[in-house]
Amino acid sequence: MKSFTRSFLVISAFILVVSACSTTQQAYLQNVKMYFASDNDTTLTMEDVKEATVDLIYVRNGDRPQATMALAFIESNQYKWLSQDGVIFITENGRLVRSSGLDKNLIFVSNLSTDSLKDLQSRRNVPWNRVIDTEYGDYGVALSSQMSASTDQLISIQTRQLKTTKYTESVSYQSSKYGKDEWTNTFWFHQESGQLLKSSQKTSSQSDNIEIVYLSRAMRLLED
């Protein structure tokens, strides 16, 4: 809890710095339109992504329009992403582990050191048990999940095809407040490099599905 508050304050300070930056940087931020509150999908060109000085991702929260987020910094293997209107995502090994600025935020996940995503080869068939807390009063919720066998799949990013290995995660949820639920998360890893290129995941029974596409990462792979 305290570490997330500290991260939130640091990223908030980062947003303030960005707001006070040079005219050139402000023009860049305006061009990429990193807004969750937009009524329309945000779409970047390949040149937008290549010219960016930070990594960019597409994010779709439920049925809402597609937004863009930028990588603020990396700390202890956690990636801190932000939108220009203040939404914050923190991911670890590609899993969304904390958020701020959404209507249903995740604030804590336990046992991240044993997350299946940390070592898919050895933990693919091993259940991962953890406890989560949410901002909307769902505390100490028990979740258990297990990765299924992988399959090969082509995905399209910026109209370009990439060969990936698709992993499906079956999740079981049990809350004293909301009862039981089940859903599926999906992760697409680049076949050659092993890098995560796309994910589709829910953090709790009450949250919306979050789809993340790693634009900058994909563009670097396409240029190699």
C-alpha beads as a LAMMPS data file, in Angstrom:
LAMMPS data file: protein, C-alpha beads

224 atoms
223 bonds

1 atom types
1 bond types

-500.0 500.0 xlo xhi
-500.0 500.0 ylo yhi
-500.0 500.0 zlo zhi

Masses

1 110.0

Atoms # bond

1 1 1 0.000 0.000 0.000
2 1 1 2.705 2.476 1.014
3 1 1 4.886 1.604 -1.969
4 1 1 1.975 2.173 -4.342
5 1 1 1.256 5.543 -2.748
6 1 1 4.914 6.455 -3.226
7 1 1 4.826 5.301 -6.860
8 1 1 1.630 7.264 -7.440
9 1 1 3.201 10.427 -6.047
10 1 1 6.343 9.962 -8.141
11 1 1 4.341 9.455 -11.324
12 1 1 2.106 12.414 -10.456
13 1 1 5.256 14.503 -10.170
14 1 1 6.341 13.156 -13.546
15 1 1 3.055 14.346 -15.055
16 1 1 3.637 17.808 -13.610
17 1 1 7.131 17.893 -15.110
18 1 1 5.756 16.839 -18.483
19 1 1 3.126 19.579 -18.244
20 1 1 5.879 22.160 -17.753
21 1 1 8.239 20.838 -20.425
22 1 1 9.389 22.433 -23.655
23 1 1 7.084 23.485 -26.463
24 1 1 8.489 20.694 -28.645
25 1 1 7.731 18.048 -26.020
26 1 1 4.253 19.446 -25.425
27 1 1 3.587 19.265 -29.158
28 1 1 4.730 15.641 -29.150
29 1 1 2.409 14.768 -26.261
30 1 1 -0.481 16.468 -28.007
31 1 1 0.223 14.472 -31.150
32 1 1 0.128 11.099 -29.415
33 1 1 -3.055 12.043 -27.537
34 1 1 -2.610 9.876 -24.465
35 1 1 -6.175 10.220 -23.192
36 1 1 -8.453 7.684 -21.532
37 1 1 -11.353 10.144 -21.511
38 1 1 -11.546 10.465 -25.309
39 1 1 -14.735 9.459 -27.105
40 1 1 -12.766 8.104 -30.067
41 1 1 -10.051 5.510 -30.569
42 1 1 -6.526 6.889 -30.459
43 1 1 -4.515 5.633 -33.433
44 1 1 -0.808 6.264 -33.949
45 1 1 1.166 5.946 -37.160
46 1 1 4.306 3.829 -37.343
47 1 1 6.296 7.076 -37.526
48 1 1 4.639 8.324 -34.318
49 1 1 5.783 5.193 -32.532
50 1 1 9.303 5.186 -34.010
51 1 1 9.893 8.853 -33.173
52 1 1 8.661 8.545 -29.597
53 1 1 11.321 9.026 -26.931
54 1 1 9.457 6.650 -24.580
55 1 1 7.737 3.298 -25.061
56 1 1 4.053 3.475 -25.988
57 1 1 1.186 1.017 -25.592
58 1 1 -2.394 0.860 -26.776
59 1 1 -4.905 0.177 -23.999
60 1 1 -8.588 -0.686 -24.287
61 1 1 -10.583 -0.662 -21.047
62 1 1 -13.719 -2.746 -21.584
63 1 1 -15.832 -1.299 -24.412
64 1 1 -14.311 2.170 -24.107
65 1 1 -12.283 3.744 -26.926
66 1 1 -8.663 2.753 -27.402
67 1 1 -6.182 4.968 -25.531
68 1 1 -2.404 5.351 -25.542
69 1 1 -0.145 5.234 -22.491
70 1 1 3.537 6.040 -22.129
71 1 1 6.221 4.356 -20.026
72 1 1 7.198 6.713 -17.199
73 1 1 9.897 4.525 -15.644
74 1 1 10.872 0.988 -14.585
75 1 1 11.473 0.128 -10.950
76 1 1 12.183 -3.342 -9.487
77 1 1 10.886 -5.045 -12.646
78 1 1 7.644 -3.045 -12.472
79 1 1 6.700 -0.886 -15.443
80 1 1 4.885 2.374 -14.638
81 1 1 2.625 3.532 -17.484
82 1 1 0.605 6.736 -17.604
83 1 1 -1.903 8.549 -19.744
84 1 1 -1.868 12.303 -20.085
85 1 1 -5.156 12.572 -18.204
86 1 1 -3.737 10.828 -15.143
87 1 1 -4.558 7.115 -15.475
88 1 1 -1.705 4.979 -14.084
89 1 1 -0.989 1.301 -14.744
90 1 1 1.733 -0.727 -13.050
91 1 1 2.650 -4.026 -14.702
92 1 1 5.043 -6.779 -13.653
93 1 1 6.044 -9.505 -16.133
94 1 1 3.212 -8.176 -18.283
95 1 1 0.541 -8.571 -15.615
96 1 1 -1.448 -5.550 -14.475
97 1 1 -0.813 -5.440 -10.715
98 1 1 -1.996 -1.928 -9.758
99 1 1 -3.980 0.909 -11.271
100 1 1 -5.168 4.409 -10.504
101 1 1 -7.629 6.669 -12.291
102 1 1 -10.080 3.975 -13.402
103 1 1 -13.551 3.511 -11.925
104 1 1 -12.506 0.094 -10.534
105 1 1 -8.872 0.052 -9.442
106 1 1 -6.651 -2.799 -8.319
107 1 1 -4.433 -1.779 -5.374
108 1 1 -2.673 -4.973 -4.235
109 1 1 -1.654 -8.432 -5.492
110 1 1 0.221 -10.930 -3.315
111 1 1 2.698 -13.674 -4.303
112 1 1 3.965 -11.926 -7.437
113 1 1 7.257 -13.801 -7.117
114 1 1 5.445 -17.029 -8.036
115 1 1 3.367 -15.595 -10.896
116 1 1 3.252 -18.056 -13.813
117 1 1 4.240 -15.244 -16.182
118 1 1 7.586 -14.940 -14.437
119 1 1 8.696 -18.349 -15.746
120 1 1 6.215 -19.887 -18.184
121 1 1 8.355 -22.906 -19.006
122 1 1 8.566 -24.202 -15.442
123 1 1 5.280 -22.834 -14.056
124 1 1 2.891 -23.268 -16.977
125 1 1 1.049 -26.186 -15.355
126 1 1 1.467 -25.005 -11.759
127 1 1 -1.475 -23.180 -10.111
128 1 1 -0.708 -19.644 -8.981
129 1 1 -2.572 -18.616 -5.824
130 1 1 -2.740 -15.028 -4.632
131 1 1 -4.848 -12.500 -2.741
132 1 1 -5.965 -9.145 -4.137
133 1 1 -7.388 -5.897 -2.756
134 1 1 -9.446 -3.474 -4.815
135 1 1 -10.316 0.174 -4.349
136 1 1 -14.048 -0.552 -4.307
137 1 1 -14.070 -2.479 -1.021
138 1 1 -13.214 -6.002 -2.159
139 1 1 -10.351 -6.975 0.172
140 1 1 -8.507 -10.242 0.736
141 1 1 -10.047 -11.895 -2.316
142 1 1 -8.649 -15.324 -3.198
143 1 1 -7.659 -15.955 -6.817
144 1 1 -6.152 -19.059 -8.363
145 1 1 -5.079 -19.518 -11.967
146 1 1 -3.233 -21.892 -14.257
147 1 1 -1.729 -21.456 -17.717
148 1 1 -2.899 -23.847 -20.420
149 1 1 -0.835 -25.351 -23.215
150 1 1 0.374 -22.771 -25.711
151 1 1 -0.666 -22.399 -29.341
152 1 1 0.885 -20.537 -32.288
153 1 1 -0.998 -17.509 -33.585
154 1 1 -0.403 -14.618 -35.956
155 1 1 -1.403 -11.221 -34.591
156 1 1 -1.578 -7.874 -36.357
157 1 1 0.019 -4.746 -34.861
158 1 1 0.041 -1.546 -36.921
159 1 1 -1.118 -3.639 -39.940
160 1 1 1.993 -5.844 -39.654
161 1 1 1.848 -9.564 -38.902
162 1 1 3.886 -11.074 -36.083
163 1 1 4.244 -14.736 -35.124
164 1 1 3.348 -15.305 -31.493
165 1 1 2.850 -18.047 -28.935
166 1 1 -0.521 -17.651 -27.240
167 1 1 -0.971 -18.649 -23.589
168 1 1 -4.417 -18.911 -22.010
169 1 1 -4.843 -18.522 -18.271
170 1 1 -7.933 -19.897 -16.494
171 1 1 -8.754 -17.827 -13.400
172 1 1 -10.961 -18.737 -10.416
173 1 1 -12.150 -15.998 -8.044
174 1 1 -13.816 -16.205 -4.646
175 1 1 -14.948 -13.135 -2.736
176 1 1 -16.994 -12.883 0.465
177 1 1 -18.609 -9.762 -1.018
178 1 1 -19.218 -10.769 -4.654
179 1 1 -19.154 -14.566 -4.548
180 1 1 -17.455 -16.872 -7.053
181 1 1 -16.499 -16.191 -10.660
182 1 1 -14.287 -17.535 -13.441
183 1 1 -12.727 -15.956 -16.517
184 1 1 -9.850 -16.329 -18.974
185 1 1 -6.786 -14.122 -19.485
186 1 1 -4.700 -14.342 -22.661
187 1 1 -1.063 -13.438 -23.365
188 1 1 0.708 -13.352 -26.747
189 1 1 4.517 -13.683 -26.772
190 1 1 6.725 -13.112 -29.812
191 1 1 7.962 -16.524 -30.964
192 1 1 11.566 -15.575 -31.681
193 1 1 12.362 -13.081 -28.920
194 1 1 9.946 -14.284 -26.243
195 1 1 8.771 -10.714 -25.620
196 1 1 5.177 -10.069 -24.620
197 1 1 3.394 -8.215 -27.440
198 1 1 -0.243 -8.286 -26.343
199 1 1 -2.415 -9.237 -23.396
200 1 1 -6.088 -9.404 -22.509
201 1 1 -6.721 -9.634 -18.772
202 1 1 -9.198 -8.941 -15.982
203 1 1 -7.930 -8.048 -12.516
204 1 1 -11.091 -9.029 -10.614
205 1 1 -14.654 -10.190 -11.114
206 1 1 -15.987 -6.629 -11.041
207 1 1 -13.339 -5.046 -13.286
208 1 1 -13.498 -4.541 -17.027
209 1 1 -11.280 -6.487 -19.386
210 1 1 -8.029 -4.639 -20.127
211 1 1 -6.347 -5.177 -23.514
212 1 1 -2.748 -3.985 -23.877
213 1 1 -0.733 -3.873 -27.116
214 1 1 2.989 -3.126 -26.857
215 1 1 3.483 -0.780 -29.811
216 1 1 7.094 0.303 -29.359
217 1 1 8.243 -3.230 -28.571
218 1 1 6.575 -4.550 -31.729
219 1 1 8.075 -1.796 -33.904
220 1 1 11.582 -2.626 -32.705
221 1 1 11.056 -6.288 -33.572
222 1 1 9.744 -5.407 -37.033
223 1 1 12.834 -3.292 -37.720
224 1 1 15.300 -6.063 -36.785

Bonds

1 1 1 2
2 1 2 3
3 1 3 4
4 1 4 5
5 1 5 6
6 1 6 7
7 1 7 8
8 1 8 9
9 1 9 10
10 1 10 11
11 1 11 12
12 1 12 13
13 1 13 14
14 1 14 15
15 1 15 16
16 1 16 17
17 1 17 18
18 1 18 19
19 1 19 20
20 1 20 21
21 1 21 22
22 1 22 23
23 1 23 24
24 1 24 25
25 1 25 26
26 1 26 27
27 1 27 28
28 1 28 29
29 1 29 30
30 1 30 31
31 1 31 32
32 1 32 33
33 1 33 34
34 1 34 35
35 1 35 36
36 1 36 37
37 1 37 38
38 1 38 39
39 1 39 40
40 1 40 41
41 1 41 42
42 1 42 43
43 1 43 44
44 1 44 45
45 1 45 46
46 1 46 47
47 1 47 48
48 1 48 49
49 1 49 50
50 1 50 51
51 1 51 52
52 1 52 53
53 1 53 54
54 1 54 55
55 1 55 56
56 1 56 57
57 1 57 58
58 1 58 59
59 1 59 60
60 1 60 61
61 1 61 62
62 1 62 63
63 1 63 64
64 1 64 65
65 1 65 66
66 1 66 67
67 1 67 68
68 1 68 69
69 1 69 70
70 1 70 71
71 1 71 72
72 1 72 73
73 1 73 74
74 1 74 75
75 1 75 76
76 1 76 77
77 1 77 78
78 1 78 79
79 1 79 80
80 1 80 81
81 1 81 82
82 1 82 83
83 1 83 84
84 1 84 85
85 1 85 86
86 1 86 87
87 1 87 88
88 1 88 89
89 1 89 90
90 1 90 91
91 1 91 92
92 1 92 93
93 1 93 94
94 1 94 95
95 1 95 96
96 1 96 97
97 1 97 98
98 1 98 99
99 1 99 100
100 1 100 101
101 1 101 102
102 1 102 103
103 1 103 104
104 1 104 105
105 1 105 106
106 1 106 107
107 1 107 108
108 1 108 109
109 1 109 110
110 1 110 111
111 1 111 112
112 1 112 113
113 1 113 114
114 1 114 115
115 1 115 116
116 1 116 117
117 1 117 118
118 1 118 119
119 1 119 120
120 1 120 121
121 1 121 122
122 1 122 123
123 1 123 124
124 1 124 125
125 1 125 126
126 1 126 127
127 1 127 128
128 1 128 129
129 1 129 130
130 1 130 131
131 1 131 132
132 1 132 133
133 1 133 134
134 1 134 135
135 1 135 136
136 1 136 137
137 1 137 138
138 1 138 139
139 1 139 140
140 1 140 141
141 1 141 142
142 1 142 143
143 1 143 144
144 1 144 145
145 1 145 146
146 1 146 147
147 1 147 148
148 1 148 149
149 1 149 150
150 1 150 151
151 1 151 152
152 1 152 153
153 1 153 154
154 1 154 155
155 1 155 156
156 1 156 157
157 1 157 158
158 1 158 159
159 1 159 160
160 1 160 161
161 1 161 162
162 1 162 163
163 1 163 164
164 1 164 165
165 1 165 166
166 1 166 167
167 1 167 168
168 1 168 169
169 1 169 170
170 1 170 171
171 1 171 172
172 1 172 173
173 1 173 174
174 1 174 175
175 1 175 176
176 1 176 177
177 1 177 178
178 1 178 179
179 1 179 180
180 1 180 181
181 1 181 182
182 1 182 183
183 1 183 184
184 1 184 185
185 1 185 186
186 1 186 187
187 1 187 188
188 1 188 189
189 1 189 190
190 1 190 191
191 1 191 192
192 1 192 193
193 1 193 194
194 1 194 195
195 1 195 196
196 1 196 197
197 1 197 198
198 1 198 199
199 1 199 200
200 1 200 201
201 1 201 202
202 1 202 203
203 1 203 204
204 1 204 205
205 1 205 206
206 1 206 207
207 1 207 208
208 1 208 209
209 1 209 210
210 1 210 211
211 1 211 212
212 1 212 213
213 1 213 214
214 1 214 215
215 1 215 216
216 1 216 217
217 1 217 218
218 1 218 219
219 1 219 220
220 1 220 221
221 1 221 222
222 1 222 223
223 1 223 224
